[in-house]
């Protein structure tokens, strides 16, 4: 079990340390509005863009109550 956990950690480190410049994929898009201070959910969410960069899925919404990464 410990060996599997180490393999999993090693794979995750490599995936997230990749320096990916996502700015070229979102040029001209409006900024996502943060609604988390006032609401924990919203019905006004629209998916503006969905793409993958180096195996990482990127979703861009018009409004969100969550902090993005």
PDB file as gemmi writes it, atoms N, CA and C in Angstrom:
CRYST1    1.000    1.000    1.000  90.00  90.00  90.00 P 1                      
ATOM      1  N   UNK A   1       0.825  -1.190   0.000  1.00  0.00           N  
ATOM      2  CA  UNK A   1       0.000   0.000   0.000  1.00  0.00           C  
ATOM      3  C   UNK A   1       0.869   1.254   0.000  1.00  0.00           C  
ATOM      4  N   UNK A   2       1.922   1.239   0.804  1.00  0.00           N  
ATOM      5  CA  UNK A   2       2.813   2.401   0.864  1.00  0.00           C  
ATOM      6  C   UNK A   2       3.506   2.657  -0.468  1.00  0.00           C  
ATOM      7  N   UNK A   3       3.883   1.595  -1.157  1.00  0.00           N  
ATOM      8  CA  UNK A   3       4.539   1.750  -2.461  1.00  0.00           C  
ATOM      9  C   UNK A   3       3.583   2.405  -3.455  1.00  0.00           C  
ATOM     10  N   UNK A   4       2.328   1.998  -3.437  1.00  0.00           N  
ATOM     11  CA  UNK A   4       1.335   2.588  -4.332  1.00  0.00           C  
ATOM     12  C   UNK A   4       1.130   4.066  -4.007  1.00  0.00           C  
ATOM     13  N   UNK A   5       1.088   4.417  -2.734  1.00  0.00           N  
ATOM     14  CA  UNK A   5       0.918   5.815  -2.343  1.00  0.00           C  
ATOM     15  C   UNK A   5       2.084   6.665  -2.839  1.00  0.00           C  
ATOM     16  N   UNK A   6       3.291   6.136  -2.754  1.00  0.00           N  
ATOM     17  CA  UNK A   6       4.469   6.869  -3.244  1.00  0.00           C  
ATOM     18  C   UNK A   6       4.403   7.065  -4.749  1.00  0.00           C  
ATOM     19  N   UNK A   7       3.991   6.039  -5.496  1.00  0.00           N  
ATOM     20  CA  UNK A   7       3.849   6.172  -6.953  1.00  0.00           C  
ATOM     21  C   UNK A   7       2.800   7.226  -7.296  1.00  0.00           C  
ATOM     22  N   UNK A   8       1.720   7.226  -6.548  1.00  0.00           N  
ATOM     23  CA  UNK A   8       0.656   8.198  -6.788  1.00  0.00           C  
ATOM     24  C   UNK A   8       1.135   9.614  -6.513  1.00  0.00           C  
ATOM     25  N   UNK A   9       1.832   9.816  -5.410  1.00  0.00           N  
ATOM     26  CA  UNK A   9       2.365  11.150  -5.081  1.00  0.00           C  
ATOM     27  C   UNK A   9       3.358  11.626  -6.130  1.00  0.00           C  
ATOM     28  N   UNK A  10       4.227  10.733  -6.583  1.00  0.00           N  
ATOM     29  CA  UNK A  10       5.231  11.100  -7.577  1.00  0.00           C  
ATOM     30  C   UNK A  10       4.560  11.524  -8.885  1.00  0.00           C  
ATOM     31  N   UNK A  11       3.534  10.814  -9.299  1.00  0.00           N  
ATOM     32  CA  UNK A  11       2.814  11.169 -10.525  1.00  0.00           C  
ATOM     33  C   UNK A  11       2.102  12.492 -10.403  1.00  0.00           C  
ATOM     34  N   UNK A  12       1.520  12.763  -9.247  1.00  0.00           N  
ATOM     35  CA  UNK A  12       0.804  14.025  -9.032  1.00  0.00           C  
ATOM     36  C   UNK A  12       1.755  15.210  -9.038  1.00  0.00           C  
ATOM     37  N   UNK A  13       2.914  15.058  -8.434  1.00  0.00           N  
ATOM     38  CA  UNK A  13       3.883  16.159  -8.393  1.00  0.00           C  
ATOM     39  C   UNK A  13       4.281  16.573  -9.798  1.00  0.00           C  
ATOM     40  N   UNK A  14       4.540  15.607 -10.654  1.00  0.00           N  
ATOM     41  CA  UNK A  14       4.940  15.916 -12.028  1.00  0.00           C  
ATOM     42  C   UNK A  14       3.818  16.609 -12.793  1.00  0.00           C  
ATOM     43  N   UNK A  15       2.593  16.187 -12.562  1.00  0.00           N  
ATOM     44  CA  UNK A  15       1.474  16.763 -13.297  1.00  0.00           C  
ATOM     45  C   UNK A  15       1.256  18.225 -12.926  1.00  0.00           C  
ATOM     46  N   UNK A  16       1.346  18.561 -11.644  1.00  0.00           N  
ATOM     47  CA  UNK A  16       1.016  19.904 -11.207  1.00  0.00           C  
ATOM     48  C   UNK A  16       2.190  20.878 -11.230  1.00  0.00           C  
ATOM     49  N   UNK A  17       3.408  20.408 -11.420  1.00  0.00           N  
ATOM     50  CA  UNK A  17       4.526  21.344 -11.468  1.00  0.00           C  
ATOM     51  C   UNK A  17       4.807  21.841 -12.887  1.00  0.00           C  
ATOM     52  N   UNK A  18       4.068  21.330 -13.857  1.00  0.00           N  
ATOM     53  CA  UNK A  18       4.236  21.784 -15.232  1.00  0.00           C  
ATOM     54  C   UNK A  18       3.853  23.255 -15.327  1.00  0.00           C  
ATOM     55  N   UNK A  19       4.742  24.052 -15.852  1.00  0.00           N  
ATOM     56  CA  UNK A  19       4.438  25.461 -16.034  1.00  0.00           C  
ATOM     57  C   UNK A  19       3.620  25.663 -17.299  1.00  0.00           C  
ATOM     58  N   UNK A  20       2.341  25.847 -17.155  1.00  0.00           N  
ATOM     59  CA  UNK A  20       1.453  25.994 -18.305  1.00  0.00           C  
ATOM     60  C   UNK A  20       0.950  27.428 -18.340  1.00  0.00           C  
ATOM     61  N   UNK A  21       1.187  28.096 -19.459  1.00  0.00           N  
ATOM     62  CA  UNK A  21       0.692  29.455 -19.638  1.00  0.00           C  
ATOM     63  C   UNK A  21      -0.685  29.372 -20.274  1.00  0.00           C  
ATOM     64  N   UNK A  22      -1.717  29.520 -19.443  1.00  0.00           N  
ATOM     65  CA  UNK A  22      -3.087  29.422 -19.935  1.00  0.00           C  
ATOM     66  C   UNK A  22      -3.595  30.734 -20.519  1.00  0.00           C  
ATOM     67  N   UNK A  23      -2.849  31.799 -20.362  1.00  0.00           N  
ATOM     68  CA  UNK A  23      -3.318  33.121 -20.797  1.00  0.00           C  
ATOM     69  C   UNK A  23      -3.589  33.174 -22.300  1.00  0.00           C  
ATOM     70  N   UNK A  24      -2.823  32.456 -23.095  1.00  0.00           N  
ATOM     71  CA  UNK A  24      -3.038  32.507 -24.537  1.00  0.00           C  
ATOM     72  C   UNK A  24      -4.340  31.824 -24.952  1.00  0.00           C  
ATOM     73  N   UNK A  25      -4.903  30.986 -24.080  1.00  0.00           N  
ATOM     74  CA  UNK A  25      -6.149  30.296 -24.387  1.00  0.00           C  
ATOM     75  C   UNK A  25      -7.381  31.108 -23.994  1.00  0.00           C  
ATOM     76  N   UNK A  26      -7.198  32.142 -23.187  1.00  0.00           N  
ATOM     77  CA  UNK A  26      -8.343  32.900 -22.679  1.00  0.00           C  
ATOM     78  C   UNK A  26      -8.337  34.358 -23.122  1.00  0.00           C  
ATOM     79  N   UNK A  27      -7.536  34.682 -24.103  1.00  0.00           N  
ATOM     80  CA  UNK A  27      -7.479  36.063 -24.589  1.00  0.00           C  
ATOM     81  C   UNK A  27      -8.848  36.512 -25.081  1.00  0.00           C  
ATOM     82  N   UNK A  28      -9.242  37.717 -24.697  1.00  0.00           N  
ATOM     83  CA  UNK A  28     -10.494  38.292 -25.142  1.00  0.00           C  
ATOM     84  C   UNK A  28     -11.720  37.838 -24.364  1.00  0.00           C  
ATOM     85  N   UNK A  29     -11.528  36.988 -23.362  1.00  0.00           N  
ATOM     86  CA  UNK A  29     -12.663  36.513 -22.575  1.00  0.00           C  
ATOM     87  C   UNK A  29     -12.892  37.432 -21.382  1.00  0.00           C  
ATOM     88  N   UNK A  30     -14.153  37.638 -20.994  1.00  0.00           N  
ATOM     89  CA  UNK A  30     -14.422  38.476 -19.820  1.00  0.00           C  
ATOM     90  C   UNK A  30     -13.959  37.758 -18.548  1.00  0.00           C  
ATOM     91  N   UNK A  31     -13.594  38.496 -17.518  1.00  0.00           N  
ATOM     92  CA  UNK A  31     -13.184  37.849 -16.273  1.00  0.00           C  
ATOM     93  C   UNK A  31     -14.368  37.142 -15.607  1.00  0.00           C  
ATOM     94  N   UNK A  32     -14.075  36.068 -14.890  1.00  0.00           N  
ATOM     95  CA  UNK A  32     -15.112  35.346 -14.164  1.00  0.00           C  
ATOM     96  C   UNK A  32     -15.490  36.138 -12.919  1.00  0.00           C  
ATOM     97  N   UNK A  33     -16.780  36.347 -12.727  1.00  0.00           N  
ATOM     98  CA  UNK A  33     -17.271  37.093 -11.564  1.00  0.00           C  
ATOM     99  C   UNK A  33     -17.317  36.161 -10.356  1.00  0.00           C  
ATOM    100  N   UNK A  34     -16.785  36.616  -9.222  1.00  0.00           N  
ATOM    101  CA  UNK A  34     -16.793  35.834  -7.991  1.00  0.00           C  
ATOM    102  C   UNK A  34     -18.002  36.232  -7.157  1.00  0.00           C  
ATOM    103  N   UNK A  35     -18.860  35.261  -6.829  1.00  0.00           N  
ATOM    104  CA  UNK A  35     -20.069  35.546  -6.065  1.00  0.00           C  
ATOM    105  C   UNK A  35     -20.051  34.906  -4.675  1.00  0.00           C  
ATOM    106  N   UNK A  36     -18.926  34.335  -4.282  1.00  0.00           N  
ATOM    107  CA  UNK A  36     -18.835  33.565  -3.045  1.00  0.00           C  
ATOM    108  C   UNK A  36     -19.021  34.333  -1.760  1.00  0.00           C  
ATOM    109  N   UNK A  37     -18.835  35.643  -1.779  1.00  0.00           N  
ATOM    110  CA  UNK A  37     -19.035  36.411  -0.552  1.00  0.00           C  
ATOM    111  C   UNK A  37     -20.515  36.498  -0.188  1.00  0.00           C  
ATOM    112  N   UNK A  38     -21.383  36.482  -1.187  1.00  0.00           N  
ATOM    113  CA  UNK A  38     -22.817  36.655  -0.952  1.00  0.00           C  
ATOM    114  C   UNK A  38     -23.638  35.393  -1.160  1.00  0.00           C  
ATOM    115  N   UNK A  39     -23.149  34.468  -1.996  1.00  0.00           N  
ATOM    116  CA  UNK A  39     -23.939  33.282  -2.346  1.00  0.00           C  
ATOM    117  C   UNK A  39     -23.044  32.050  -2.362  1.00  0.00           C  
ATOM    118  N   UNK A  40     -23.597  30.924  -1.930  1.00  0.00           N  
ATOM    119  CA  UNK A  40     -22.864  29.666  -1.993  1.00  0.00           C  
ATOM    120  C   UNK A  40     -23.185  28.888  -3.262  1.00  0.00           C  
ATOM    121  N   UNK A  41     -24.200  29.311  -3.987  1.00  0.00           N  
ATOM    122  CA  UNK A  41     -24.555  28.697  -5.261  1.00  0.00           C  
ATOM    123  C   UNK A  41     -25.217  29.756  -6.139  1.00  0.00           C  
ATOM    124  N   UNK A  42     -25.317  29.459  -7.407  1.00  0.00           N  
ATOM    125  CA  UNK A  42     -25.971  30.375  -8.335  1.00  0.00           C  
ATOM    126  C   UNK A  42     -26.565  29.586  -9.495  1.00  0.00           C  
ATOM    127  N   UNK A  43     -27.664  30.070 -10.034  1.00  0.00           N  
ATOM    128  CA  UNK A  43     -28.294  29.432 -11.185  1.00  0.00           C  
ATOM    129  C   UNK A  43     -27.881  30.100 -12.493  1.00  0.00           C  
ATOM    130  N   UNK A  44     -27.059  31.115 -12.418  1.00  0.00           N  
ATOM    131  CA  UNK A  44     -26.678  31.901 -13.586  1.00  0.00           C  
ATOM    132  C   UNK A  44     -25.379  31.436 -14.249  1.00  0.00           C  
ATOM    133  N   UNK A  45     -24.891  30.284 -13.878  1.00  0.00           N  
ATOM    134  CA  UNK A  45     -23.601  29.801 -14.374  1.00  0.00           C  
ATOM    135  C   UNK A  45     -23.692  29.393 -15.835  1.00  0.00           C  
ATOM    136  N   UNK A  46     -22.724  29.864 -16.614  1.00  0.00           N  
ATOM    137  CA  UNK A  46     -22.596  29.459 -18.016  1.00  0.00           C  
ATOM    138  C   UNK A  46     -21.148  29.045 -18.247  1.00  0.00           C  
ATOM    139  N   UNK A  47     -20.958  27.928 -18.892  1.00  0.00           N  
ATOM    140  CA  UNK A  47     -19.628  27.465 -19.255  1.00  0.00           C  
ATOM    141  C   UNK A  47     -19.192  28.244 -20.489  1.00  0.00           C  
ATOM    142  N   UNK A  48     -18.145  29.049 -20.339  1.00  0.00           N  
ATOM    143  CA  UNK A  48     -17.677  29.879 -21.453  1.00  0.00           C  
ATOM    144  C   UNK A  48     -16.658  29.166 -22.326  1.00  0.00           C  
ATOM    145  N   UNK A  49     -15.818  28.353 -21.684  1.00  0.00           N  
ATOM    146  CA  UNK A  49     -14.777  27.674 -22.458  1.00  0.00           C  
ATOM    147  C   UNK A  49     -14.342  26.422 -21.716  1.00  0.00           C  
ATOM    148  N   UNK A  50     -14.022  25.395 -22.483  1.00  0.00           N  
ATOM    149  CA  UNK A  50     -13.608  24.106 -21.951  1.00  0.00           C  
ATOM    150  C   UNK A  50     -12.464  23.609 -22.824  1.00  0.00           C  
ATOM    151  N   UNK A  51     -11.273  23.436 -22.246  1.00  0.00           N  
ATOM    152  CA  UNK A  51     -10.136  22.951 -23.032  1.00  0.00           C  
ATOM    153  C   UNK A  51      -9.170  22.190 -22.144  1.00  0.00           C  
ATOM    154  N   UNK A  52      -8.216  21.532 -22.769  1.00  0.00           N  
ATOM    155  CA  UNK A  52      -7.227  20.739 -22.053  1.00  0.00           C  
ATOM    156  C   UNK A  52      -5.836  21.196 -22.451  1.00  0.00           C  
ATOM    157  N   UNK A  53      -4.967  21.350 -21.452  1.00  0.00           N  
ATOM    158  CA  UNK A  53      -3.585  21.756 -21.685  1.00  0.00           C  
ATOM    159  C   UNK A  53      -2.681  20.797 -20.922  1.00  0.00           C  
ATOM    160  N   UNK A  54      -1.827  20.086 -21.634  1.00  0.00           N  
ATOM    161  CA  UNK A  54      -0.891  19.130 -21.030  1.00  0.00           C  
ATOM    162  C   UNK A  54      -1.578  18.177 -20.064  1.00  0.00           C  
ATOM    163  N   UNK A  55      -2.718  17.656 -20.436  1.00  0.00           N  
ATOM    164  CA  UNK A  55      -3.423  16.693 -19.611  1.00  0.00           C  
ATOM    165  C   UNK A  55      -4.239  17.293 -18.478  1.00  0.00           C  
ATOM    166  N   UNK A  56      -4.273  18.613 -18.364  1.00  0.00           N  
ATOM    167  CA  UNK A  56      -5.061  19.276 -17.325  1.00  0.00           C  
ATOM    168  C   UNK A  56      -6.293  19.905 -17.965  1.00  0.00           C  
ATOM    169  N   UNK A  57      -7.462  19.605 -17.425  1.00  0.00           N  
ATOM    170  CA  UNK A  57      -8.715  20.133 -17.940  1.00  0.00           C  
ATOM    171  C   UNK A  57      -8.937  21.526 -17.361  1.00  0.00           C  
ATOM    172  N   UNK A  58      -9.305  22.482 -18.205  1.00  0.00           N  
ATOM    173  CA  UNK A  58      -9.555  23.861 -17.781  1.00  0.00           C  
ATOM    174  C   UNK A  58     -10.987  24.228 -18.164  1.00  0.00           C  
ATOM    175  N   UNK A  59     -11.764  24.653 -17.164  1.00  0.00           N  
ATOM    176  CA  UNK A  59     -13.136  25.085 -17.377  1.00  0.00           C  
ATOM    177  C   UNK A  59     -13.244  26.544 -16.973  1.00  0.00           C  
ATOM    178  N   UNK A  60     -13.833  27.363 -17.836  1.00  0.00           N  
ATOM    179  CA  UNK A  60     -13.989  28.786 -17.534  1.00  0.00           C  
ATOM    180  C   UNK A  60     -15.475  29.114 -17.511  1.00  0.00           C  
ATOM    181  N   UNK A  61     -15.910  29.688 -16.402  1.00  0.00           N  
ATOM    182  CA  UNK A  61     -17.318  30.025 -16.214  1.00  0.00           C  
ATOM    183  C   UNK A  61     -17.490  31.534 -16.147  1.00  0.00           C  
ATOM    184  N   UNK A  62     -18.715  31.997 -16.343  1.00  0.00           N  
ATOM    185  CA  UNK A  62     -18.985  33.437 -16.269  1.00  0.00           C  
ATOM    186  C   UNK A  62     -19.078  33.905 -14.816  1.00  0.00           C  
ATOM    187  N   UNK A  63     -19.535  33.022 -13.912  1.00  0.00           N  
ATOM    188  CA  UNK A  63     -19.693  33.371 -12.500  1.00  0.00           C  
ATOM    189  C   UNK A  63     -19.453  32.115 -11.662  1.00  0.00           C  
ATOM    190  N   UNK A  64     -18.871  32.281 -10.485  1.00  0.00           N  
ATOM    191  CA  UNK A  64     -18.625  31.132  -9.615  1.00  0.00           C  
ATOM    192  C   UNK A  64     -18.559  31.557  -8.147  1.00  0.00           C  
ATOM    193  N   UNK A  65     -19.049  30.706  -7.235  1.00  0.00           N  
ATOM    194  CA  UNK A  65     -18.890  30.965  -5.810  1.00  0.00           C  
ATOM    195  C   UNK A  65     -17.607  30.339  -5.251  1.00  0.00           C  
ATOM    196  N   UNK A  66     -16.811  29.712  -6.116  1.00  0.00           N  
ATOM    197  CA  UNK A  66     -15.596  29.017  -5.695  1.00  0.00           C  
ATOM    198  C   UNK A  66     -14.354  29.784  -6.093  1.00  0.00           C  
ATOM    199  N   UNK A  67     -13.309  29.647  -5.297  1.00  0.00           N  
ATOM    200  CA  UNK A  67     -12.010  30.210  -5.665  1.00  0.00           C  
ATOM    201  C   UNK A  67     -11.381  29.326  -6.721  1.00  0.00           C  
ATOM    202  N   UNK A  68     -10.958  29.898  -7.819  1.00  0.00           N  
ATOM    203  CA  UNK A  68     -10.335  29.132  -8.888  1.00  0.00           C  
ATOM    204  C   UNK A  68      -8.854  28.941  -8.646  1.00  0.00           C  
ATOM    205  N   UNK A  69      -8.294  27.980  -9.316  1.00  0.00           N  
ATOM    206  CA  UNK A  69      -6.856  27.723  -9.232  1.00  0.00           C  
ATOM    207  C   UNK A  69      -6.246  27.915 -10.604  1.00  0.00           C  
TER     208      UNK A  69                                                      
END                                                                             
